[in-house]
Amino acid sequence: MNKYFYRLKTEHGFISPYILFVITLLIIIVYHQLHLYTLNQEIVVKQLEQYRIQTMYRSAIHTIHITEEIEFNKTMPLPNGNISINYVATEANKTIYSIQIITKEGSQIEKIYHLYSP
């Protein structure tokens, strides 16, 4: 029994907790970086979808400005989705249109646009 305790006293095992701490720290850092990477991918996908919606909205506004008639309803199929422009009302010096945008990915937005006339 004495020999067993003697062997434990001569062993130098104090480096093991430090190594375990460093390995745990590295695992936490790697997990955190992977999580940030996946979140950034989701953000990029959502930003691209927002750019598509804004581009389609600007296209709808351009269509409203170049159209000669005031009261019109129009549906435009585009490569990124569909735009629906509907006449709502005419007030004193403005015309109100409803613009509905549906993208191929399933995002949908509806905005009201006021066209002021001089």
Contacts in CASP RR format, 6 or more apart in sequence:
PFRMAT RR
TARGET T0000
AUTHOR 0000-0000-0000
METHOD contacts of the structure
MODEL  1
MNKYFYRLKTEHGFISPYILFVITLLIIIVYHQLHLYTLNQEIVVKQLEQ
YRIQTMYRSAIHTIHITEEIEFNKTMPLPNGNISINYVATEANKTIYSIQ
IITKEGSQIEKIYHLYSP
49 103 0 8 1.000
49 105 0 8 1.000
49 107 0 8 1.000
52 80 0 8 1.000
52 103 0 8 1.000
53 101 0 8 1.000
53 103 0 8 1.000
53 107 0 8 1.000
53 109 0 8 1.000
55 80 0 8 1.000
56 78 0 8 1.000
56 80 0 8 1.000
56 81 0 8 1.000
56 83 0 8 1.000
56 101 0 8 1.000
56 103 0 8 1.000
57 99 0 8 1.000
57 101 0 8 1.000
57 109 0 8 1.000
57 111 0 8 1.000
59 76 0 8 1.000
59 78 0 8 1.000
59 83 0 8 1.000
60 76 0 8 1.000
60 83 0 8 1.000
60 85 0 8 1.000
60 99 0 8 1.000
60 101 0 8 1.000
60 113 0 8 1.000
61 99 0 8 1.000
61 113 0 8 1.000
63 74 0 8 1.000
63 76 0 8 1.000
63 83 0 8 1.000
63 85 0 8 1.000
64 85 0 8 1.000
64 97 0 8 1.000
64 113 0 8 1.000
64 115 0 8 1.000
65 115 0 8 1.000
67 74 0 8 1.000
70 87 0 8 1.000
70 90 0 8 1.000
70 95 0 8 1.000
71 87 0 8 1.000
71 90 0 8 1.000
72 85 0 8 1.000
72 87 0 8 1.000
73 84 0 8 1.000
73 85 0 8 1.000
73 86 0 8 1.000
73 87 0 8 1.000
74 84 0 8 1.000
74 85 0 8 1.000
75 82 0 8 1.000
75 83 0 8 1.000
75 84 0 8 1.000
75 85 0 8 1.000
76 82 0 8 1.000
76 83 0 8 1.000
76 84 0 8 1.000
76 85 0 8 1.000
80 103 0 8 1.000
80 104 0 8 1.000
81 101 0 8 1.000
81 102 0 8 1.000
81 103 0 8 1.000
81 104 0 8 1.000
82 101 0 8 1.000
82 102 0 8 1.000
83 99 0 8 1.000
83 100 0 8 1.000
83 101 0 8 1.000
84 99 0 8 1.000
84 100 0 8 1.000
84 101 0 8 1.000
84 102 0 8 1.000
85 97 0 8 1.000
85 98 0 8 1.000
85 99 0 8 1.000
86 97 0 8 1.000
86 98 0 8 1.000
86 99 0 8 1.000
86 100 0 8 1.000
87 95 0 8 1.000
87 96 0 8 1.000
87 97 0 8 1.000
88 96 0 8 1.000
88 97 0 8 1.000
88 98 0 8 1.000
88 112 0 8 1.000
89 95 0 8 1.000
89 96 0 8 1.000
90 96 0 8 1.000
93 116 0 8 1.000
93 117 0 8 1.000
93 118 0 8 1.000
94 114 0 8 1.000
94 115 0 8 1.000
94 116 0 8 1.000
94 117 0 8 1.000
95 114 0 8 1.000
95 115 0 8 1.000
95 117 0 8 1.000
96 112 0 8 1.000
96 113 0 8 1.000
96 114 0 8 1.000
96 115 0 8 1.000
97 112 0 8 1.000
97 113 0 8 1.000
97 114 0 8 1.000
97 115 0 8 1.000
98 110 0 8 1.000
98 111 0 8 1.000
98 112 0 8 1.000
98 113 0 8 1.000
99 110 0 8 1.000
99 111 0 8 1.000
99 112 0 8 1.000
99 113 0 8 1.000
100 108 0 8 1.000
100 109 0 8 1.000
100 110 0 8 1.000
101 107 0 8 1.000
101 108 0 8 1.000
101 109 0 8 1.000
101 110 0 8 1.000
101 111 0 8 1.000
102 108 0 8 1.000
END
